[in-house]
């Protein structure tokens, strides 16, 4: 396993093959969360409880929930990501 553990997606800890692009989208979501909130979205590999503040912008919420989806197939592609309202 290569990379900073706090930015690795859940599937990278299973030992099963995974999609590198989905891993990059997860890392992007983690980085965005850190930039906005000043802390990591998950602690100690507890990936099932993403907590967003009540006053979280709805467009940001959409991006974070999609990028940090436990299911890699639900994460957006780079093309889809660039179309989110948060970035426009």
N, CA, C and O atoms as CSV, one atom per row, in Angstrom:
chain,resi,resn,atom,element,x,y,z
A,1,UNK,N,N,0.848,-1.161,0.000
A,1,UNK,CA,C,0.000,0.000,0.000
A,1,UNK,C,C,0.900,1.232,0.000
A,1,UNK,O,O,1.837,1.333,0.792
A,2,UNK,N,N,0.598,2.171,-0.908
A,2,UNK,CA,C,1.382,3.381,-1.033
A,2,UNK,C,C,0.481,4.578,-0.794
A,2,UNK,O,O,-0.668,4.593,-1.237
A,3,UNK,N,N,0.992,5.577,-0.098
A,3,UNK,CA,C,0.241,6.800,0.122
A,3,UNK,C,C,0.048,7.080,1.604
A,3,UNK,O,O,0.334,6.246,2.462
A,4,UNK,N,N,-0.440,8.263,1.869
A,4,UNK,CA,C,-0.713,8.660,3.244
A,4,UNK,C,C,-2.020,8.019,3.673
A,4,UNK,O,O,-3.057,8.241,3.048
A,5,UNK,N,N,-1.980,7.233,4.726
A,5,UNK,CA,C,-3.127,6.431,5.135
A,5,UNK,C,C,-4.406,7.243,5.289
A,5,UNK,O,O,-5.482,6.765,4.929
A,6,UNK,N,N,-4.314,8.446,5.811
A,6,UNK,CA,C,-5.506,9.273,6.035
A,6,UNK,C,C,-6.214,9.641,4.736
A,6,UNK,O,O,-7.381,10.031,4.764
A,7,UNK,N,N,-5.528,9.523,3.597
A,7,UNK,CA,C,-6.109,9.895,2.311
A,7,UNK,C,C,-6.439,8.683,1.441
A,7,UNK,O,O,-6.859,8.837,0.294
A,8,UNK,N,N,-6.253,7.491,1.979
A,8,UNK,CA,C,-6.555,6.268,1.230
A,8,UNK,C,C,-8.010,5.861,1.435
A,8,UNK,O,O,-8.537,5.986,2.541
A,9,UNK,N,N,-8.665,5.376,0.379
A,9,UNK,CA,C,-10.060,4.963,0.491
A,9,UNK,C,C,-10.197,3.616,1.189
A,9,UNK,O,O,-9.222,2.878,1.324
A,10,UNK,N,N,-11.403,3.302,1.629
A,10,UNK,CA,C,-11.625,2.041,2.350
A,10,UNK,C,C,-11.167,0.808,1.573
A,10,UNK,O,O,-10.626,-0.129,2.161
A,11,UNK,N,N,-11.377,0.803,0.266
A,11,UNK,CA,C,-11.048,-0.400,-0.508
A,11,UNK,C,C,-9.545,-0.670,-0.557
A,11,UNK,O,O,-9.143,-1.798,-0.844
A,12,UNK,N,N,-8.723,0.305,-0.293
A,12,UNK,CA,C,-7.281,0.077,-0.330
A,12,UNK,C,C,-6.793,-0.746,0.865
A,12,UNK,O,O,-5.661,-1.229,0.858
A,13,UNK,N,N,-7.625,-0.906,1.878
A,13,UNK,CA,C,-7.248,-1.672,3.062
A,13,UNK,C,C,-7.720,-3.124,3.000
A,13,UNK,O,O,-7.448,-3.903,3.914
A,14,UNK,N,N,-8.426,-3.493,1.926
A,14,UNK,CA,C,-8.976,-4.842,1.835
A,14,UNK,C,C,-8.022,-5.846,1.206
A,14,UNK,O,O,-8.180,-7.053,1.390
A,15,UNK,N,N,-7.032,-5.356,0.464
A,15,UNK,CA,C,-6.131,-6.256,-0.235
A,15,UNK,C,C,-6.671,-6.697,-1.583
A,15,UNK,O,O,-5.989,-7.400,-2.329
A,16,UNK,N,N,-7.896,-6.287,-1.899
A,16,UNK,CA,C,-8.508,-6.611,-3.196
A,16,UNK,C,C,-8.089,-5.551,-4.228
A,16,UNK,O,O,-7.745,-4.429,-3.856
A,17,UNK,N,N,-8.116,-5.901,-5.518
A,17,UNK,CA,C,-7.811,-4.906,-6.553
A,17,UNK,C,C,-8.836,-3.764,-6.510
A,17,UNK,O,O,-10.001,-3.974,-6.173
A,18,UNK,N,N,-8.388,-2.572,-6.854
A,18,UNK,CA,C,-9.294,-1.428,-6.864
A,18,UNK,C,C,-8.892,-0.469,-7.972
A,18,UNK,O,O,-7.804,-0.571,-8.538
A,19,UNK,N,N,-9.772,0.449,-8.267
A,19,UNK,CA,C,-9.579,1.408,-9.350
A,19,UNK,C,C,-8.757,2.605,-8.859
A,19,UNK,O,O,-9.190,3.309,-7.947
A,20,UNK,N,N,-7.589,2.845,-9.441
A,20,UNK,CA,C,-6.771,3.978,-9.015
A,20,UNK,C,C,-7.487,5.325,-9.176
A,20,UNK,O,O,-7.294,6.223,-8.357
A,21,UNK,N,N,-8.307,5.475,-10.217
A,21,UNK,CA,C,-9.013,6.746,-10.410
A,21,UNK,C,C,-10.000,6.982,-9.270
A,21,UNK,O,O,-10.119,8.104,-8.778
A,22,UNK,N,N,-10.700,5.947,-8.852
A,22,UNK,CA,C,-11.628,6.087,-7.720
A,22,UNK,C,C,-10.856,6.432,-6.448
A,22,UNK,O,O,-11.357,7.168,-5.598
A,23,UNK,N,N,-9.652,5.909,-6.317
A,23,UNK,CA,C,-8.803,6.231,-5.175
A,23,UNK,C,C,-8.406,7.708,-5.223
A,23,UNK,O,O,-8.380,8.375,-4.189
A,24,UNK,N,N,-8.100,8.215,-6.399
A,24,UNK,CA,C,-7.733,9.628,-6.541
A,24,UNK,C,C,-8.904,10.546,-6.208
A,24,UNK,O,O,-8.711,11.596,-5.594
A,25,UNK,N,N,-10.106,10.164,-6.603
A,25,UNK,CA,C,-11.292,10.972,-6.293
A,25,UNK,C,C,-11.514,10.994,-4.785
A,25,UNK,O,O,-11.849,12.038,-4.225
A,26,UNK,N,N,-11.334,9.857,-4.123
A,26,UNK,CA,C,-11.445,9.807,-2.658
A,26,UNK,C,C,-10.423,10.757,-2.023
A,26,UNK,O,O,-10.767,11.528,-1.127
A,27,UNK,N,N,-9.183,10.702,-2.481
A,27,UNK,CA,C,-8.128,11.558,-1.933
A,27,UNK,C,C,-8.458,13.033,-2.170
A,27,UNK,O,O,-8.201,13.877,-1.312
A,28,UNK,N,N,-9.028,13.337,-3.337
A,28,UNK,CA,C,-9.455,14.706,-3.608
A,28,UNK,C,C,-10.532,15.137,-2.614
A,28,UNK,O,O,-10.461,16.235,-2.061
A,29,UNK,N,N,-11.524,14.284,-2.384
A,29,UNK,CA,C,-12.589,14.595,-1.433
A,29,UNK,C,C,-12.037,14.812,-0.029
A,29,UNK,O,O,-12.478,15.713,0.684
A,30,UNK,N,N,-11.076,13.988,0.365
A,30,UNK,CA,C,-10.445,14.140,1.676
A,30,UNK,C,C,-9.700,15.466,1.755
A,30,UNK,O,O,-9.787,16.171,2.761
A,31,UNK,N,N,-8.971,15.806,0.704
A,31,UNK,CA,C,-8.221,17.061,0.662
A,31,UNK,C,C,-9.159,18.263,0.709
A,31,UNK,O,O,-8.906,19.217,1.445
A,32,UNK,N,N,-10.234,18.225,-0.067
A,32,UNK,CA,C,-11.204,19.317,-0.070
A,32,UNK,C,C,-11.806,19.487,1.322
A,32,UNK,O,O,-11.917,20.608,1.819
A,33,UNK,N,N,-12.189,18.392,1.942
A,33,UNK,CA,C,-12.739,18.441,3.300
A,33,UNK,C,C,-11.730,19.096,4.252
A,33,UNK,O,O,-12.100,19.942,5.065
A,34,UNK,N,N,-10.467,18.704,4.148
A,34,UNK,CA,C,-9.420,19.277,5.011
A,34,UNK,C,C,-9.264,20.777,4.773
A,34,UNK,O,O,-9.117,21.541,5.727
A,35,UNK,N,N,-9.293,21.202,3.527
A,35,UNK,CA,C,-9.169,22.626,3.214
A,35,UNK,C,C,-10.322,23.423,3.798
A,35,UNK,O,O,-10.115,24.508,4.341
A,36,UNK,N,N,-11.531,22.895,3.692
A,36,UNK,CA,C,-12.718,23.624,4.134
A,36,UNK,C,C,-12.866,23.585,5.652
A,36,UNK,O,O,-13.179,24.607,6.264
A,37,UNK,N,N,-12.648,22.426,6.269
A,37,UNK,CA,C,-12.944,22.258,7.696
A,37,UNK,C,C,-11.717,22.161,8.606
A,37,UNK,O,O,-11.859,22.172,9.828
A,38,UNK,N,N,-10.523,22.066,8.033
A,38,UNK,CA,C,-9.311,22.053,8.846
A,38,UNK,C,C,-9.059,20.779,9.616
A,38,UNK,O,O,-8.264,20.771,10.556
A,39,UNK,N,N,-9.717,19.708,9.239
A,39,UNK,CA,C,-9.529,18.413,9.897
A,39,UNK,C,C,-9.839,17.303,8.902
A,39,UNK,O,O,-10.421,17.554,7.846
A,40,UNK,N,N,-9.459,16.102,9.231
A,40,UNK,CA,C,-9.757,14.949,8.364
A,40,UNK,C,C,-11.220,14.547,8.492
A,40,UNK,O,O,-11.807,14.690,9.564
A,41,UNK,N,N,-11.811,14.050,7.421
A,41,UNK,CA,C,-13.217,13.641,7.486
A,41,UNK,C,C,-13.442,12.348,8.266
A,41,UNK,O,O,-14.524,12.133,8.812
A,42,UNK,N,N,-12.432,11.493,8.320
A,42,UNK,CA,C,-12.561,10.208,8.999
A,42,UNK,C,C,-11.362,10.000,9.912
A,42,UNK,O,O,-10.251,10.445,9.620
A,43,UNK,N,N,-11.605,9.329,10.998
A,43,UNK,CA,C,-10.528,9.005,11.937
A,43,UNK,C,C,-10.461,7.489,12.095
A,43,UNK,O,O,-11.495,6.823,12.147
A,44,UNK,N,N,-9.274,6.952,12.170
A,44,UNK,CA,C,-9.067,5.537,12.486
A,44,UNK,C,C,-9.847,4.571,11.608
A,44,UNK,O,O,-10.409,3.595,12.105
A,45,UNK,N,N,-9.885,4.834,10.322
A,45,UNK,CA,C,-10.542,3.942,9.352
A,45,UNK,C,C,-12.028,3.720,9.649
A,45,UNK,O,O,-12.575,2.685,9.270
A,46,UNK,N,N,-12.670,4.638,10.298
A,46,UNK,CA,C,-14.118,4.576,10.540
A,46,UNK,C,C,-14.808,5.329,9.405
A,46,UNK,O,O,-15.172,6.495,9.555
A,47,UNK,N,N,-14.984,4.653,8.269
A,47,UNK,CA,C,-15.427,5.305,7.044
A,47,UNK,C,C,-16.942,5.417,6.915
A,47,UNK,O,O,-17.426,5.987,5.937
A,48,UNK,N,N,-17.682,4.906,7.846
A,48,UNK,CA,C,-19.131,4.841,7.669
A,48,UNK,C,C,-19.879,6.013,8.293
A,48,UNK,O,O,-21.108,5.985,8.360
A,49,UNK,N,N,-19.170,7.038,8.749
A,49,UNK,CA,C,-19.868,8.108,9.444
A,49,UNK,C,C,-19.288,9.466,9.051
A,49,UNK,O,O,-18.597,10.104,9.845
A,50,UNK,N,N,-19.572,9.905,7.823
A,50,UNK,CA,C,-19.127,11.222,7.384
A,50,UNK,C,C,-20.035,12.262,8.004
A,50,UNK,O,O,-21.238,12.279,7.745
A,51,UNK,N,N,-19.464,13.126,8.820
A,51,UNK,CA,C,-20.239,14.168,9.495
A,51,UNK,C,C,-19.929,15.504,8.844
A,51,UNK,O,O,-18.776,15.930,8.777
A,52,UNK,N,N,-20.984,16.159,8.364
A,52,UNK,CA,C,-20.852,17.495,7.789
A,52,UNK,C,C,-21.602,18.471,8.680
A,52,UNK,O,O,-22.671,18.145,9.195
A,53,UNK,N,N,-21.057,19.657,8.865
A,53,UNK,CA,C,-21.742,20.645,9.702
A,53,UNK,C,C,-23.129,20.980,9.145
A,53,UNK,O,O,-23.361,20.888,7.939
A,54,UNK,N,N,-24.033,21.362,10.021
A,54,UNK,CA,C,-25.397,21.709,9.608
A,54,UNK,C,C,-25.417,22.839,8.594
A,54,UNK,O,O,-26.293,22.883,7.731
A,55,UNK,N,N,-24.458,23.755,8.691
A,55,UNK,CA,C,-24.439,24.903,7.783
A,55,UNK,C,C,-23.610,24.649,6.522
A,55,UNK,O,O,-23.254,25.595,5.819
A,56,UNK,N,N,-23.302,23.386,6.230
A,56,UNK,CA,C,-22.535,23.031,5.034
A,56,UNK,C,C,-23.306,23.443,3.789
A,56,UNK,O,O,-24.489,23.132,3.646
A,57,UNK,N,N,-22.626,24.144,2.894
A,57,UNK,CA,C,-23.202,24.539,1.615
A,57,UNK,C,C,-23.702,23.293,0.877
A,57,UNK,O,O,-22.998,22.285,0.820
A,58,UNK,N,N,-24.889,23.357,0.323
A,58,UNK,CA,C,-25.479,22.179,-0.340
A,58,UNK,C,C,-24.641,21.699,-1.524
A,58,UNK,O,O,-24.539,20.494,-1.756
A,59,UNK,N,N,-24.044,22.619,-2.269
A,59,UNK,CA,C,-23.209,22.221,-3.401
A,59,UNK,C,C,-21.938,21.522,-2.930
A,59,UNK,O,O,-21.500,20.545,-3.538
A,60,UNK,N,N,-21.350,22.020,-1.852
A,60,UNK,CA,C,-20.181,21.355,-1.273
A,60,UNK,C,C,-20.570,19.993,-0.718
A,60,UNK,O,O,-19.841,19.016,-0.891
A,61,UNK,N,N,-21.702,19.930,-0.061
A,61,UNK,CA,C,-22.186,18.671,0.503
A,61,UNK,C,C,-22.306,17.599,-0.585
A,61,UNK,O,O,-21.915,16.451,-0.378
A,62,UNK,N,N,-22.842,17.976,-1.724
A,62,UNK,CA,C,-22.989,17.039,-2.842
A,62,UNK,C,C,-21.632,16.503,-3.280
A,62,UNK,O,O,-21.467,15.300,-3.478
A,63,UNK,N,N,-20.665,17.400,-3.428
A,63,UNK,CA,C,-19.323,16.984,-3.847
A,63,UNK,C,C,-18.701,16.032,-2.825
A,63,UNK,O,O,-18.188,14.973,-3.188
A,64,UNK,N,N,-18.749,16.408,-1.568
A,64,UNK,CA,C,-18.112,15.587,-0.536
A,64,UNK,C,C,-18.779,14.226,-0.386
A,64,UNK,O,O,-18.093,13.212,-0.252
A,65,UNK,N,N,-20.098,14.195,-0.408
A,65,UNK,CA,C,-20.794,12.911,-0.264
A,65,UNK,C,C,-20.501,11.979,-1.432
A,65,UNK,O,O,-20.385,10.768,-1.242
A,66,UNK,N,N,-20.380,12.528,-2.634
A,66,UNK,CA,C,-20.065,11.683,-3.796
A,66,UNK,C,C,-18.607,11.238,-3.786
A,66,UNK,O,O,-18.316,10.065,-4.020
A,67,UNK,N,N,-17.693,12.162,-3.519
A,67,UNK,CA,C,-16.266,11.822,-3.534
A,67,UNK,C,C,-15.896,10.860,-2.415
A,67,UNK,O,O,-15.015,10.017,-2.583
A,68,UNK,N,N,-16.560,10.981,-1.283
A,68,UNK,CA,C,-16.236,10.154,-0.122
A,68,UNK,C,C,-17.241,9.026,0.075
A,68,UNK,O,O,-17.461,8.560,1.192
A,69,UNK,N,N,-17.842,8.599,-1.020
A,69,UNK,CA,C,-18.738,7.451,-0.977
A,69,UNK,C,C,-17.931,6.189,-0.691
A,69,UNK,O,O,-16.863,5.982,-1.267
A,70,UNK,N,N,-18.443,5.358,0.194
A,70,UNK,CA,C,-17.779,4.087,0.509
A,70,UNK,C,C,-17.691,3.203,-0.734
A,70,UNK,O,O,-16.721,2.466,-0.914
A,71,UNK,N,N,-18.698,3.281,-1.577
A,71,UNK,CA,C,-18.741,2.484,-2.804
A,71,UNK,C,C,-17.987,3.226,-3.909
A,71,UNK,O,O,-18.441,4.284,-4.345
A,72,UNK,N,N,-16.847,2.700,-4.373
A,72,UNK,CA,C,-16.066,3.392,-5.399
A,72,UNK,C,C,-16.845,3.629,-6.690
A,72,UNK,O,O,-16.569,4.596,-7.400
A,73,UNK,N,N,-17.802,2.779,-7.004
A,73,UNK,CA,C,-18.588,2.952,-8.232
A,73,UNK,C,C,-19.501,4.176,-8.160
A,73,UNK,O,O,-19.953,4.669,-9.194
A,74,UNK,N,N,-19.772,4.662,-6.967
A,74,UNK,CA,C,-20.630,5.839,-6.798
A,74,UNK,C,C,-19.849,7.145,-6.845
A,74,UNK,O,O,-20.450,8.218,-6.903
A,75,UNK,N,N,-18.528,7.074,-6.823
A,75,UNK,CA,C,-17.719,8.287,-6.886
A,75,UNK,C,C,-17.731,8.841,-8.302
A,75,UNK,O,O,-17.785,8.079,-9.267
A,76,UNK,N,N,-17.680,10.161,-8.432
A,76,UNK,CA,C,-17.708,10.750,-9.776
A,76,UNK,C,C,-16.379,10.549,-10.503
A,76,UNK,O,O,-15.338,10.317,-9.888
A,77,UNK,N,N,-16.449,10.644,-11.810
A,77,UNK,CA,C,-15.225,10.693,-12.609
A,77,UNK,C,C,-14.714,12.131,-12.556
A,77,UNK,O,O,-15.397,13.018,-12.043
A,78,UNK,N,N,-13.523,12.357,-13.083
A,78,UNK,CA,C,-12.990,13.717,-13.117
A,78,UNK,C,C,-13.903,14.615,-13.951
A,78,UNK,O,O,-14.158,15.758,-13.572
A,79,UNK,N,N,-14.394,14.113,-15.075
A,79,UNK,CA,C,-15.303,14.887,-15.912
A,79,UNK,C,C,-16.591,15.242,-15.184
A,79,UNK,O,O,-17.067,16.373,-15.275
A,80,UNK,N,N,-17.146,14.293,-14.474
A,80,UNK,CA,C,-18.360,14.556,-13.702
A,80,UNK,C,C,-18.089,15.540,-12.571
A,80,UNK,O,O,-18.913,16.405,-12.274
A,81,UNK,N,N,-16.952,15.401,-11.958
A,81,UNK,CA,C,-16.590,16.265,-10.840
A,81,UNK,C,C,-16.526,17.724,-11.273
A,81,UNK,O,O,-16.992,18.612,-10.559
A,82,UNK,N,N,-15.958,17.962,-12.423
A,82,UNK,CA,C,-15.817,19.341,-12.897
A,82,UNK,C,C,-17.157,19.987,-13.230
A,82,UNK,O,O,-17.235,21.211,-13.339
A,83,UNK,N,N,-18.207,19.197,-13.393
A,83,UNK,CA,C,-19.525,19.731,-13.711
A,83,UNK,C,C,-20.352,20.086,-12.462
A,83,UNK,O,O,-21.416,20.693,-12.585
A,84,UNK,N,N,-19.879,19.716,-11.270
A,84,UNK,CA,C,-20.629,20.031,-10.057
A,84,UNK,C,C,-20.740,21.541,-9.874
A,84,UNK,O,O,-19.797,22.280,-10.156
A,85,UNK,N,N,-21.893,21.988,-9.404
A,85,UNK,CA,C,-22.158,23.416,-9.208
A,85,UNK,C,C,-21.152,24.066,-8.263
A,85,UNK,O,O,-20.873,25.256,-8.403
A,86,UNK,N,N,-20.608,23.334,-7.324
A,86,UNK,CA,C,-19.657,23.910,-6.375
A,86,UNK,C,C,-18.436,24.501,-7.078
A,86,UNK,O,O,-17.840,25.458,-6.582
A,87,UNK,N,N,-18.066,23.950,-8.210
A,87,UNK,CA,C,-16.871,24.404,-8.934
A,87,UNK,C,C,-17.178,25.401,-10.052
A,87,UNK,O,O,-16.276,25.827,-10.773
A,88,UNK,N,N,-18.427,25.763,-10.190
A,88,UNK,CA,C,-18.807,26.683,-11.276
A,88,UNK,C,C,-19.256,28.020,-10.738
A,88,UNK,O,O,-19.609,28.910,-11.512
